[in-house]
Each structure stands twice: as structure tokens, then as C-alpha cells.
Amino acid sequence: MTYAARIIHHSKQVRSTHNVLRDRAIFARWFTNDVRPSVDKIDDISRSSPHGIGPGDKHGVTKVSTRGCNSPSYRSVNGTTIAVGINKGGMWAGRTVHPPSIGMVYNSQQQHSTRRFSTDSGLPPHQEIGMPSLSPTMMEARGNIARWLKKEGDKVSPGEVLCEVETDKATVEMECMEEGYLAKILREDGASGIKVGEIIAITVEEEDDVAKFKDYTPSTSDVAAPPAPKAPSTPTPPKQEVAEAPISSPEPKASKSTAPSSAGDRIFASPLARKLAEDHSVSLSNIKGTGPDGRIVKADIEDYLASRGKEVSQAPSADTTTSAALDYTNIPHTQIRKVTAARLLQSKQTIPHYYLTVDTCVDKLMELRSQLNSLQEASGGKRISINDLVIKAAALALRKVPQCNSSWTNDYIRQFHNVNINVAVQTDNGLYVPVIRDADKKGLSKISDEVKNLAQKAKENSLKPEDYEGGTFTVSNLGGPFGIKEFCAIINPPQAGILAVGSAEKRVIPGAGPEQYKFASFMSVTLSCDHRVIDGAIGAEWLKAFKGYIENPESMLL
């Protein structure tokens, strides 16, 4: 019996020790390659996953399992910054993202326990999944649920996609990192404006526990509610004092006592009052204003007309017909449109633009395109467009004049060794600019295939960050699709140049003899330059090289 008593005593000590470890936070130190070592507090240690960090991860996607983080944290693995802890839940995986802006460090600030145990309400152990911040530039720390790929009651396994989250730049898949069952979906398909960390779903470990969350609603404490309401309560007394000050001051009383409401020969009246007085042939000098500082308002005109026994019902009807004539629809902003608007506003306000335009003869280019398409059709390939040839010519010109393949920083001009061309694509959601990497080294057939594939993904809103980030120059073509003759494009920061391509048109040009002439097709292109990076002569040199490739397209094949 003595040994049995000791065993029971030790088992109680082990259980109490386990509770202490569970209740207290565990501190883990994460060292990064590009920032100082930081200490983050987490509530639990993630289980090892078959989709952990490793150089052999398929398609360049890094998956990280975290729990207990309510705001984004990034770590550096092999030179790549990776989102490590984002939501209040623990069942998501971050995609590979680019490093944040210089001087910005993302660390966890507020942590909460993610695993819930059964309480007096009878809820079994469960996990709350919060909205992740899958992009370091997520607008206003909010995201949208594009669609759920799992239904309530479905079993989820590590690596499976739970739902698609629409960030400020693209739609990103949120993957599960733990095994369980999806018990409750709190934010349905199409839900928008969801704050980072807000609970969107509940998972349980046992299938029998799914039915217990049918009527589950998250408590208000689980949904972030900082002391925002207290802010307006403190400044209210000063506002009341300010509002009472003009009433007690003698100046407004003096101005109100003046009749008529004028300063010298000028009579102060609201535009609506003037219009009403004009419609009824009323002189404003005969009316005493009751508005601020003795200003004549609409009510003063109506009172005056009522005292004269005239009807004033026609005036309000005229106002209602004017307002009723406006018919409109409010279209909500998409995430990509918000980002585009912010970047273009930044570009026009901070980048000194100047523009260079040149006309290029495209007769030989169109003849070469016709020959190449004949070969493509014979081999079963896709047709090559004029825009594909323009992209190739622009890439070769950037390789020939590398000063234009650069960007501005406060300390230096960064000149890129890779020629990555962004191509502007218009969609129903907004403007996308997917990138063709190393366009100077690829053949026309390869460029054509990539442009078509990326344009289709842009229209389906399925572009990944690697599909549009890392460009060094942009080409925007409104000539071929829309027939625009010439236009000036806004630079896509942090790039230093963008080429605006117009349509081709036939023109009459002089021939060999004195009275001879011939027809030729010309295409206008305009180069928008950042004058901090590209001087006028450098921009002209690049356009000369580009024109040479367009007018002698055989040189692009050398």
C-alpha cells in the first residue's frame, strides 16, 4: 500500500505541473537575418507539420503553423521574409511574402490562448480560427472571405485549403495545419471588411462535437474591442465650452441686432434664400435675417411670404424635383482598386514625370508577326500579338540602356540586372500588372504564353504575389485593344519608367521620286520617365533603341 500511495501522490504532482505549464506563457526567441533579435510571447508551441519550412517546399510556398498570435509577425528563412503568426486561431499557413518596407518590423503585440476547454455552457474543447493577415500591406488590417472550400462538419487535415482570403493585392489560400473537424463557419462566402484576428470559424477534434456548435456565437471579449468608445467621451466637455463661447460673446448679438442683415451695402443670405426671393420677386433689403450673424435663410423668406399671404409651396416642390433628378448607384471599392488608387496618387505627387513620344513604322513588324503566326499555327502554338513583340523590344532596349531599368531611393539609384516587364491588364475588379520575368532572355512564343496565362488569372482574380511583384519596367497598351492613338501613362512606383503604346495607323509618306508617295503604318509610343533617375537624353536614347528594334524586328532574333 505504501508504494501505491506514493504513485498516486506523484501522479497528482505531475498533473499540477502540467496545469502550471499550460496556464503560463512560454517565451521563445526568434532570430532573423535582417532585424535585431526579438522576443515574442506565445501561448502554445505548434505541432510539427508535414508541411514545415524547408527548401524543398513545392512551388516556393512556405507553410508555417502558429497559435496564439493576434497580429502579424515575420521571420527570415534563407533570405525570405515569411509570415509566422497572424491570427487568434492556429489553423492556417502563410504564403511566401516579400520583406516589409525599410524600417518596419512586424512583431506580435497581443496574444490570446487559442484552445478552449469545456465550460459551464457545455462546449467541448475547440479552436477559434481568426482572420489572418496574409499580406504585410493588408489595407486597414481587414480582409474578405472569397469562398469556403470546406463545409461545416467536414474533416480537415494538414495542408488542405480551408478558404480563399481576398487581401489587398490578390486572393490567397488559407491552409489548415492541424487535423480536426470544421464545426462552425462564422463568416460566410463574400463576407467583407473582416478585421485581422476576428473569429471566422471554429474547429473541434472529435466529430461528435460538431453538432454542439450549431448555435455558437463568439463572445464579445473574443472579438477585438479596444477602448475606442472611451475616446469621444473625454473631449466632449471642451466641445461644449467651445460651442457656448460664441453664444456668450457680444459680437454675434451685435450682428444679429443689425437690420437689415448687411455689412455696408452687402446683404448676407444663403443661396437657397436668394433663389426663393428671386422666384417670388422679393427684395432682400426688406427682410431681417435670423441666421448666424444676421444671415437671411430660407425660413425668413417663407415667413415674409406668409405674412404677405402668398403661397410658398412651389419652392419646396422645385427643390424636391431637383434632388429627385439625381439617379446613381454606389459601387463598393475593391481591394485592388484601393491599392491602385493609393499607388497612383503617390506616383503623381512624389515622382517628377516627363514624357517623350516617338512614331515607329511597324510595317516590317507586322510582316514578321504574320510569318511567325503561320509557323505557330502549323506547330499548334498560340498566336503572337503585336503587344508580345513590343514587350520583347522594350526588354532588349532596357538591356541596351540599363539606366532606364532602375529605381530611385533616398541614398542611391538601384540599377537592376534582371529585366522584368509588368504588363497592364484591365479587369472588372480593377487594374492588374502581372510580370514577365527575364523578358529579354525569353523567346516570343514563351512571352506570348505567359502574357495570356497571367491575363486570364488576373481576370479570375487568382494572381499570387509572385505573379505581379518584382517588376522593373511597365508596358501599357491601349492602342491595340481600344484604338487609342496616344496617351501618357502614370509611372508604377518604385519603377522609373512606363511605356504607353498607341494604335497603328496608315499614313502617306514621301516616296523615292519628287512626286511619288507611299503608304506606311505608324505606331505612337510615349515613355513616361522619373526625372530623378532618367535624364532626358537617357530617355531619348532608350526610345531610339526601342524604335530600332520595332522598325527592324529581325534584330530581336539575333
CORZINOR-V810912 format. One record per helix or strand of 3 or more residues. SS is the DSSP state (~ for helix, > for strand). FROM is the first residue (numbers start at 1). TO is the last residue. If there is no record, write none. Layout:
# CORZINOR-V810912
SS&FROM&TO / SS&FROM&TO
This chain:
# CORZINOR-V810912
~&2&23 / >&26&30 / >&38&42 / ~&58&60 / >&74&77 / >&80&83 / >&126&130 / ~&139&141 / >&142&148 / >&161&166 / >&171&175 / >&180&185 / >&199&204 / ~&207&213 / ~&229&234 / ~&236&248 / ~&250&257 / ~&271&279 / ~&284&286 / ~&292&294 / ~&298&307 / ~&313&324 / ~&335&350 / >&353&361 / ~&363&379 / ~&386&400 / ~&402&404 / >&406&408 / >&413&415 / >&421&426 / >&431&436 / ~&439&441 / ~&444&459 / ~&465&468 / >&473&477 / ~&479&482 / >&497&510 / >&517&530 / ~&536&551 / ~&553&557
